[in-house]
Amino acid sequence: MRALVSARLGADFTRLWTAAAVSNVGDGVTMAAGPLLVASVTDKPALIAGAVFAQQLPWLLLALISGAYVDRLDRRRMVMVVNLARAGALAGLAAAIATETVSVIIIYLVLFILGVGETLADTAMGALLPAVVAPDELAGANARLYASFTIGNQFVAKPLGAWLFVISAAVPFGVDALTFAISAALIAGIRPGPVSAKPREQTSLRAEVAAGLTWLWRHRLLRLLAVSMGLSNIAFGAAFAVFVLYCRERLGVSGVGYGFLLTAFAVGGLVGTTIAARLMRALGNATVLRAGLVVEILTHVSLAITTTPWLAAIALVVFSIHAMVWGIVVTSARQRVVPPPLRGRVGSVYALLDLGGAALGSLLGGLFASVWEITTPFWIAAAVMVTITVLAWRPLREAGAA
């Protein structure tokens, strides 16, 4: 398989893809072991929830600034340095655990450092890809990257992380440190010429961030896709913020059933990565994006109506297929259209809308469900998606040329 990818997309992409796959496994291991570690140090729910927030906070604080630095500096070297820094932080955490000196503050600090690294490395990786593969190969390359994330992060790493934690609490974090070091070495093997950011006259950081925002706002299609994604994520976050309660109270499933329904997301995502490029070629970007909006409406309505777990599972699989295909279409279109010097900043705006929308939706969803019924967030999400679909339907015609 790697030989085929190397022949079609090039050796540099193979290194980038492998680096992403290795670090995705490490990330998943830490995501599984992290909550177990915090729970072993404290039994206070607020402190346990705060660990998740500590890693998400850098995206809200630094996403746009990180995008500016991605466009200022050599992107290949940035990923290498950031991955080595993350490896060092995780190795330090593993040492603290092994010596029984770990504390909640240390865990928060390491998670915050990992989050800062994500804002830089993830943005830089997205900006690197168009310099590594040809424009007409971006959809296939993105599909492979998304597939490696789904398989490594969601299927392989989660049970592996929990198993390693049982063996020794320090082991999963040491493994993640090793994956970041390996990823940095693989990125170092990419030729520096094609992927280095071109030297340019630097202005103030504020002006550079503003330039990225202005460019995106003036591009009608990418602006439409960005706003639609942000609002859709608010709707999604609101609906799924109470998903665990929805499964218990509405569907009547146990913890095992809840885990099965979460697996449906991963299954759908994997299917989406295998069919995205073919759907884009067969139907065109505009049709795929429009169909995705309809799928979102039907998903929220179906989950609001049904009380049958297997019907909910089908809806989740279909939704996850759409979400993966939509992500590949939008990411590929953005990478083709955005000028190389602006890729980091424009990509960071998308990341901010993605995570910021989901975070805001989560707060709203909890409020709606506590005031009204457990299905209220799904009905509100469906209404929001109907509005987005009506407003975006005609402008999405431009996606056919992206």
C-alpha positions as CSV (number, residue, x, y, z in Angstrom):
1,M,0.0,0.0,0.0
2,R,2.8,2.4,0.9
3,A,4.5,1.7,-2.4
4,L,1.3,2.6,-4.3
5,V,0.9,5.8,-2.4
6,S,4.6,6.7,-3.0
7,A,4.3,6.1,-6.7
8,R,1.1,8.2,-7.0
9,L,1.5,11.0,-4.4
10,G,5.3,10.9,-3.9
11,A,7.8,10.0,-1.2
12,D,7.3,13.3,0.6
13,F,3.6,12.7,1.0
14,T,4.4,9.2,2.3
15,R,6.6,10.6,5.0
16,L,4.0,13.2,5.9
17,W,1.2,10.6,6.0
18,T,3.2,8.2,8.1
19,A,4.2,11.0,10.5
20,A,0.6,11.9,10.9
21,A,-0.5,8.3,11.4
22,V,2.1,7.7,14.0
23,S,1.3,10.8,16.0
24,N,-2.4,10.1,15.7
25,V,-1.9,6.8,17.5
26,G,0.1,8.5,20.2
27,D,-2.6,11.2,20.6
28,G,-5.3,8.6,20.9
29,V,-3.3,6.7,23.5
30,T,-3.0,9.9,25.6
31,M,-6.7,10.8,25.1
32,A,-7.6,7.4,26.6
33,A,-5.1,7.4,29.4
34,G,-5.3,11.1,30.3
35,P,-8.8,10.9,32.0
36,L,-7.7,7.7,33.8
37,L,-4.6,9.6,35.1
38,V,-6.5,12.6,36.3
39,A,-9.1,10.4,38.0
40,S,-6.3,8.5,39.8
41,V,-5.0,11.8,41.2
42,T,-8.3,13.5,42.1
43,D,-12.0,12.4,42.4
44,K,-13.4,16.0,41.9
45,P,-15.5,16.2,38.8
46,A,-14.6,19.8,38.1
47,L,-10.9,19.1,38.1
48,I,-11.4,16.1,35.9
49,A,-13.4,18.1,33.4
50,G,-10.8,20.9,33.6
51,A,-8.2,18.6,32.1
52,V,-10.1,18.5,28.8
53,F,-10.5,22.3,28.9
54,A,-6.8,22.7,29.5
55,Q,-6.0,21.1,26.2
56,Q,-8.8,22.9,24.3
57,L,-8.1,26.3,25.7
58,P,-5.1,27.1,23.3
59,W,-7.3,26.7,20.3
60,L,-9.6,29.4,21.6
61,L,-6.7,31.7,22.7
62,L,-4.0,31.1,20.1
63,A,-5.5,29.6,16.9
64,L,-5.3,32.9,14.8
65,I,-1.9,33.8,16.2
66,S,-0.6,30.3,15.5
67,G,-1.8,30.6,12.0
68,A,0.2,33.8,11.5
69,Y,3.4,32.1,12.8
70,V,2.8,29.2,10.5
71,D,2.8,31.6,7.6
72,R,5.9,33.5,8.9
73,L,8.2,30.5,9.6
74,D,9.4,27.4,7.8
75,R,6.5,25.0,8.2
76,R,8.5,21.8,8.0
77,R,10.9,22.9,10.7
78,M,8.0,24.2,12.8
79,V,6.4,20.7,12.8
80,M,9.7,19.1,13.7
81,V,10.4,21.5,16.6
82,V,6.8,21.4,18.0
83,N,6.7,17.6,17.9
84,L,10.0,17.4,19.7
85,A,8.7,19.8,22.3
86,R,5.6,17.8,22.8
87,A,7.7,14.6,23.1
88,G,9.7,16.3,25.9
89,A,6.6,17.4,27.7
90,L,5.2,13.9,27.6
91,A,8.5,12.4,28.7
92,G,8.5,14.7,31.7
93,L,4.9,13.7,32.6
94,A,5.9,10.0,32.3
95,A,8.8,10.7,34.6
96,A,6.6,12.5,37.1
97,I,4.2,9.6,37.2
98,A,7.0,7.0,37.6
99,T,8.5,8.9,40.5
100,E,5.0,9.5,42.1
101,T,5.4,13.3,41.9
102,V,2.6,14.0,39.5
103,S,-0.1,16.5,40.4
104,V,-3.2,18.0,38.8
105,I,-1.2,21.2,38.1
106,I,1.5,19.2,36.3
107,I,-1.1,17.4,34.2
108,Y,-2.9,20.6,33.3
109,L,0.5,22.2,32.3
110,V,1.4,19.3,30.1
111,L,-2.0,19.2,28.5
112,F,-1.9,22.9,27.8
113,I,1.5,22.6,26.2
114,L,0.1,19.8,24.0
115,G,-2.8,22.0,23.1
116,V,-0.4,24.8,22.1
117,G,1.5,22.4,20.0
118,E,-1.6,21.3,18.2
119,T,-2.5,24.8,17.2
120,L,0.9,25.1,15.5
121,A,1.6,21.6,14.2
122,D,-1.9,20.8,13.0
123,T,-2.1,24.1,11.2
124,A,1.3,23.8,9.7
125,M,0.6,20.2,8.5
126,G,-2.5,21.4,6.7
127,A,-0.5,24.2,5.0
128,L,2.3,21.7,4.1
129,L,0.1,19.3,2.2
130,P,-0.6,21.5,-1.0
131,A,3.2,21.9,-1.4
132,V,3.7,18.1,-1.3
133,V,1.1,16.9,-3.7
134,A,-0.4,18.1,-6.9
135,P,-3.7,20.1,-6.7
136,D,-5.7,17.4,-8.4
137,E,-4.5,14.8,-5.9
138,L,-5.5,16.8,-2.8
139,A,-8.8,15.0,-2.3
140,G,-7.1,11.6,-2.3
141,A,-4.3,12.8,-0.1
142,N,-6.7,14.3,2.5
143,A,-8.8,11.1,2.4
144,R,-5.8,9.1,3.3
145,L,-4.9,11.5,6.2
146,Y,-8.4,11.4,7.5
147,A,-8.5,7.6,7.3
148,S,-5.2,7.2,9.2
149,F,-6.7,9.5,11.9
150,T,-9.9,7.4,12.1
151,I,-8.1,4.1,12.2
152,G,-5.2,5.1,14.4
153,N,-6.8,7.6,16.8
154,Q,-10.3,6.1,17.2
155,F,-10.0,2.4,16.6
156,V,-6.5,1.3,17.6
157,A,-5.3,3.9,20.1
158,K,-8.2,4.1,22.6
159,P,-8.2,0.5,23.8
160,L,-4.4,0.5,23.5
161,G,-4.1,3.5,25.8
162,A,-6.4,2.1,28.4
163,W,-4.5,-1.2,28.3
164,L,-1.1,0.4,28.7
165,F,-2.4,2.5,31.6
166,V,-3.4,-0.7,33.4
167,I,0.1,-2.1,32.9
168,S,1.8,1.1,34.2
169,A,0.3,4.6,34.5
170,A,3.5,6.1,33.0
171,V,3.8,3.9,29.9
172,P,1.1,5.4,27.6
173,F,2.6,8.9,28.0
174,G,6.1,7.5,27.3
175,V,4.7,5.8,24.2
176,D,3.1,9.1,23.0
177,A,6.4,10.9,23.6
178,L,8.1,8.3,21.3
179,T,5.5,8.7,18.6
180,F,6.1,12.5,18.5
181,A,9.9,11.9,18.2
182,I,9.3,9.4,15.4
183,S,7.0,11.9,13.7
184,A,9.6,14.6,13.9
185,A,12.2,12.4,12.3
186,L,9.9,11.5,9.4
187,I,9.0,15.2,8.8
188,A,12.8,15.9,8.8
189,G,13.1,13.5,5.8
190,I,10.8,15.7,3.6
191,R,12.7,17.8,1.1
192,P,12.9,21.4,2.5
193,G,12.7,23.2,-0.8
194,P,9.0,22.4,-1.9
195,V,7.5,22.9,1.5
196,S,9.3,25.8,3.1
197,A,7.3,29.0,3.4
198,K,8.6,31.6,1.0
199,P,10.4,34.6,2.6
200,R,8.2,37.6,2.8
201,E,8.2,41.1,4.3
202,Q,6.8,40.8,7.8
203,T,4.3,43.3,9.3
204,S,2.8,43.3,12.8
205,L,1.2,40.2,14.0
206,R,-2.1,41.9,14.3
207,A,-1.9,43.0,10.6
208,E,-1.0,39.5,9.5
209,V,-3.9,38.0,11.3
210,A,-6.2,40.7,9.9
211,A,-4.9,39.9,6.4
212,G,-5.9,36.3,6.7
213,L,-9.3,37.2,8.0
214,T,-9.8,39.8,5.3
215,W,-8.8,37.5,2.5
216,L,-11.2,34.8,3.7
217,W,-14.0,37.2,4.1
218,R,-13.6,38.5,0.6
219,H,-13.7,35.0,-1.0
220,R,-17.4,34.2,-1.3
221,L,-17.2,30.5,-1.4
222,L,-14.7,29.9,1.4
223,R,-16.5,32.5,3.5
224,L,-19.8,30.6,3.0
225,L,-18.1,27.3,3.8
226,A,-16.5,28.7,6.9
227,V,-19.6,30.3,8.3
228,S,-21.7,27.3,7.4
229,M,-19.3,25.0,9.2
230,G,-19.2,27.2,12.3
231,L,-22.9,27.4,12.6
232,S,-23.3,23.7,11.9
233,N,-20.8,22.9,14.6
234,I,-22.8,25.0,17.1
235,A,-25.9,22.9,16.1
236,F,-23.9,19.7,16.4
237,G,-22.3,20.6,19.7
238,A,-25.7,21.5,21.2
239,A,-27.3,18.3,20.1
240,F,-24.5,16.0,21.1
241,A,-23.4,17.7,24.4
242,V,-26.0,15.6,26.2
243,F,-25.5,12.5,24.0
244,V,-24.6,10.2,26.9
245,L,-27.9,11.2,28.8
246,Y,-29.8,10.9,25.5
247,C,-28.6,7.3,25.1
248,R,-29.6,6.4,28.7
249,E,-32.9,8.2,29.0
250,R,-34.2,8.2,25.4
251,L,-32.7,5.0,23.9
252,G,-32.5,3.1,27.2
253,V,-29.0,1.7,26.5
254,S,-26.3,0.8,29.0
255,G,-22.7,2.0,29.0
256,V,-21.9,-0.8,26.6
257,G,-24.6,0.4,24.2
258,Y,-23.3,4.0,24.5
259,G,-19.9,2.7,23.5
260,F,-21.4,0.9,20.5
261,L,-23.1,4.1,19.4
262,L,-19.8,6.0,19.6
263,T,-18.2,3.3,17.5
264,A,-20.8,4.0,14.9
265,F,-19.2,7.4,14.5
266,A,-15.8,5.9,13.8
267,V,-17.2,3.3,11.3
268,G,-19.0,6.0,9.3
269,G,-15.9,8.2,9.3
270,L,-13.8,5.3,7.9
271,V,-16.4,4.7,5.2
272,G,-16.4,8.4,4.4
273,T,-12.7,8.5,3.8
274,T,-12.9,5.6,1.2
275,I,-15.7,7.1,-0.9
276,A,-15.1,10.9,-0.6
277,A,-12.9,11.2,-3.7
278,R,-15.2,9.1,-5.8
279,L,-18.2,11.0,-4.8
280,M,-16.5,14.3,-5.6
281,R,-15.6,13.0,-9.1
282,A,-19.0,11.4,-9.8
283,L,-21.3,14.1,-8.3
284,G,-19.3,17.2,-8.1
285,N,-18.5,19.3,-5.0
286,A,-21.7,21.3,-5.0
287,T,-24.0,18.3,-5.0
288,V,-21.9,16.6,-2.3
289,L,-22.0,19.6,0.0
290,R,-25.8,20.2,-0.6
291,A,-26.5,16.5,0.2
292,G,-24.5,16.8,3.3
293,L,-26.6,19.7,4.6
294,V,-29.7,17.5,4.0
295,V,-28.1,14.6,5.8
296,E,-27.5,16.8,8.9
297,I,-31.2,17.9,9.0
298,L,-32.4,14.3,8.7
299,T,-29.9,13.1,11.3
300,H,-31.1,15.6,14.0
301,V,-34.7,14.9,13.2
302,S,-34.2,11.1,13.3
303,L,-32.5,11.2,16.6
304,A,-35.2,13.5,18.0
305,I,-37.9,11.1,17.0
306,T,-36.5,7.6,17.4
307,T,-36.3,5.5,20.6
308,T,-34.7,2.6,18.9
309,P,-30.9,2.2,19.3
310,W,-30.2,0.5,16.0
311,L,-32.0,3.2,14.1
312,A,-30.0,5.8,16.0
313,A,-26.8,3.8,15.1
314,I,-27.7,3.9,11.4
315,A,-28.3,7.7,11.6
316,L,-25.0,8.2,13.3
317,V,-23.1,6.1,10.6
318,V,-24.7,8.1,7.8
319,F,-24.0,11.4,9.6
320,S,-20.4,10.4,10.2
321,I,-19.9,9.5,6.5
322,H,-21.3,12.9,5.6
323,A,-19.1,14.7,8.1
324,M,-15.9,13.0,6.8
325,V,-16.8,13.7,3.1
326,W,-17.7,17.3,3.9
327,G,-14.4,17.8,5.7
328,I,-12.4,16.4,2.8
329,V,-14.2,18.4,0.2
330,V,-13.9,21.7,2.2
331,T,-10.3,21.1,3.1
332,S,-9.2,20.2,-0.4
333,A,-11.0,23.2,-1.9
334,R,-9.4,25.5,0.6
335,Q,-5.9,24.1,0.0
336,R,-6.4,24.6,-3.8
337,V,-7.6,28.2,-3.6
338,V,-5.8,29.9,-0.7
339,P,-2.4,31.4,-1.8
340,P,0.6,29.6,-0.1
341,P,1.6,32.6,2.1
342,L,-1.9,32.7,3.6
343,R,-2.6,29.0,4.1
344,G,-1.7,29.0,7.8
345,R,-3.8,32.0,8.7
346,V,-6.9,30.9,6.7
347,G,-6.6,27.4,8.0
348,S,-6.5,28.7,11.6
349,V,-9.7,30.6,11.1
350,Y,-11.4,27.3,10.1
351,A,-10.0,25.6,13.1
352,L,-11.2,28.3,15.4
353,L,-14.7,28.2,13.9
354,D,-14.7,24.4,14.1
355,L,-13.7,24.1,17.8
356,G,-15.2,27.3,18.9
357,G,-18.6,26.4,17.4
358,A,-18.6,23.0,19.0
359,A,-17.6,24.4,22.4
360,L,-20.3,27.1,22.2
361,G,-22.9,24.5,21.1
362,S,-21.9,22.2,24.0
363,L,-22.7,25.0,26.5
364,L,-26.1,25.8,24.8
365,G,-27.0,22.1,24.5
366,G,-26.6,21.5,28.2
367,L,-28.7,24.6,28.9
368,F,-31.5,23.5,26.5
369,A,-31.7,20.0,27.8
370,S,-31.8,21.1,31.4
371,V,-34.6,23.6,30.8
372,W,-36.7,21.6,28.3
373,E,-36.6,17.9,27.1
374,I,-33.6,15.8,26.3
375,T,-34.5,15.9,22.6
376,T,-34.9,19.7,22.5
377,P,-31.3,20.3,21.4
378,F,-31.8,17.9,18.4
379,W,-34.9,19.8,17.3
380,I,-33.2,23.2,17.6
381,A,-30.2,21.8,15.7
382,A,-32.5,20.6,12.9
383,A,-34.1,24.0,12.7
384,V,-30.7,25.7,12.5
385,M,-29.6,23.3,9.7
386,V,-32.8,24.0,7.8
387,T,-32.0,27.7,7.9
388,I,-28.4,27.1,6.8
389,T,-29.5,24.9,4.0
390,V,-32.0,27.4,2.6
391,L,-29.4,30.3,2.8
392,A,-26.5,28.3,1.4
393,W,-28.2,26.2,-1.3
394,R,-27.8,28.5,-4.2
395,P,-24.4,30.0,-3.3
396,L,-23.0,26.5,-3.1
397,R,-23.1,26.3,-6.9
398,E,-19.7,28.0,-6.8
399,A,-18.3,24.9,-5.1
400,G,-18.4,23.0,-8.4
401,A,-15.5,25.1,-9.7
402,A,-13.4,24.8,-6.6
